[in-house]
């Protein structure tokens, strides 16, 4: 049984930092790209980042230079380091495993992902 569990969310002031973790079990992680998504109230879920074990990570423009995605396939943990947080980063953050082991094409589409965590809330005060 595949499980993906996010942690590390919380409340932070604007300009602060958080690191989210995604602990994975029951999955051969090297067969899958790991995506990070977020969803703010009233908004659709949006892809934030995608990372494989063999490529540089992909990011949406709004987080480039501020967020860094990484992964440890021995420990089976994905990370999303978020610096210089802004109020618009406030959302529930999810990690997910993509069907494929690359971030090509529609990496930011949630339909590309087959396993999901339950999410961790990030709240940034302005």
C-alpha positions as CSV (number, residue, x, y, z in Angstrom):
1,X,0.0,0.0,0.0
2,X,1.4,3.4,-1.1
3,X,1.5,6.1,1.5
4,X,2.6,9.7,1.1
5,X,2.7,11.9,4.2
6,X,3.5,15.6,4.2
7,X,4.8,17.4,7.2
8,X,6.5,20.7,8.0
9,X,3.7,23.1,7.4
10,X,2.8,25.9,9.8
11,X,2.4,29.5,10.3
12,X,5.1,31.9,9.3
13,X,5.5,35.6,8.7
14,X,6.1,37.0,5.3
15,X,9.8,36.7,4.3
16,X,10.2,33.6,6.5
17,X,11.0,30.0,5.5
18,X,9.6,26.6,5.8
19,X,10.7,23.1,4.7
20,X,8.0,20.6,3.8
21,X,8.7,16.9,3.8
22,X,7.0,14.1,2.0
23,X,7.6,10.7,3.4
24,X,6.8,7.9,1.0
25,X,6.3,4.2,1.7
26,X,5.2,1.3,-0.5
27,X,6.5,2.8,-3.7
28,X,9.7,2.5,-5.8
29,X,10.3,6.2,-5.8
30,X,12.9,6.1,-8.6
31,X,10.1,5.0,-11.0
32,X,8.2,8.2,-10.3
33,X,8.5,11.9,-10.5
34,X,7.5,13.7,-7.3
35,X,5.3,16.7,-7.6
36,X,4.4,19.4,-5.1
37,X,1.0,21.0,-5.5
38,X,-0.9,23.6,-3.5
39,X,-4.5,24.7,-3.2
40,X,-5.8,27.9,-1.6
41,X,-9.4,28.3,-0.6
42,X,-11.5,29.0,-3.7
43,X,-8.7,28.2,-6.0
44,X,-7.9,25.2,-8.2
45,X,-5.0,23.0,-7.2
46,X,-1.8,24.1,-8.9
47,X,1.4,22.4,-9.6
48,X,4.3,24.1,-7.8
49,X,7.3,21.8,-8.6
50,X,8.3,18.5,-10.1
51,X,11.4,16.6,-9.4
52,X,13.0,13.3,-10.6
53,X,16.1,11.5,-9.5
54,X,17.9,12.3,-12.8
55,X,16.8,15.8,-13.8
56,X,16.8,19.4,-12.5
57,X,13.6,20.3,-10.8
58,X,10.8,22.2,-12.6
59,X,9.0,25.1,-10.9
60,X,6.2,27.4,-11.7
61,X,7.3,31.0,-12.3
62,X,5.8,32.4,-9.1
63,X,8.2,30.3,-6.9
64,X,11.3,30.3,-9.0
65,X,14.3,31.6,-7.0
66,X,12.4,31.1,-3.7
67,X,11.4,27.4,-3.6
68,X,13.8,24.4,-3.9
69,X,12.7,20.9,-4.4
70,X,14.9,17.9,-3.6
71,X,14.5,14.2,-2.9
72,X,16.3,11.4,-1.1
73,X,15.4,8.1,-2.8
74,X,17.2,6.0,-0.2
75,X,15.1,7.5,2.6
76,X,12.2,7.9,0.3
77,X,11.6,11.5,1.3
78,X,10.8,14.5,-0.9
79,X,11.5,18.0,0.3
80,X,10.2,21.5,-0.6
81,X,12.3,24.3,0.8
82,X,10.4,27.5,0.7
83,X,12.2,30.8,1.3
84,X,11.0,34.4,1.2
85,X,7.4,33.3,1.7
86,X,4.6,35.6,0.6
87,X,1.0,35.8,1.7
88,X,0.0,34.4,-1.7
89,X,1.9,31.2,-0.9
90,X,-0.8,30.5,1.8
91,X,-2.4,27.2,0.8
92,X,-2.7,23.5,1.6
93,X,0.4,21.8,0.1
94,X,0.4,18.3,-1.3
95,X,3.0,15.9,-2.6
96,X,2.2,13.4,-5.3
97,X,3.8,10.7,-7.3
98,X,3.5,11.0,-11.1
99,X,2.8,8.0,-13.3
100,X,6.1,8.5,-15.1
101,X,9.7,9.1,-13.9
102,X,10.1,12.4,-15.7
103,X,8.7,15.9,-15.4
104,X,8.2,16.4,-19.2
105,X,5.0,17.7,-20.6
106,X,2.1,18.4,-18.3
107,X,4.0,18.0,-15.1
108,X,1.8,20.5,-13.4
109,X,-1.5,18.8,-14.2
110,X,-2.9,16.9,-11.2
111,X,-4.2,14.3,-13.6
112,X,-0.7,13.1,-14.2
113,X,-0.3,11.9,-10.6
114,X,-1.5,8.7,-9.2
115,X,-0.7,8.8,-5.5
116,X,-1.3,11.8,-3.2
117,X,-0.6,12.8,0.4
118,X,-3.2,14.3,2.7
119,X,-1.7,17.7,2.6
120,X,0.0,20.1,5.1
121,X,-1.2,23.7,5.7
122,X,1.1,26.6,5.1
123,X,-0.1,30.0,6.3
124,X,1.9,33.2,5.6
125,X,1.0,36.4,7.4
126,X,1.6,39.7,5.6
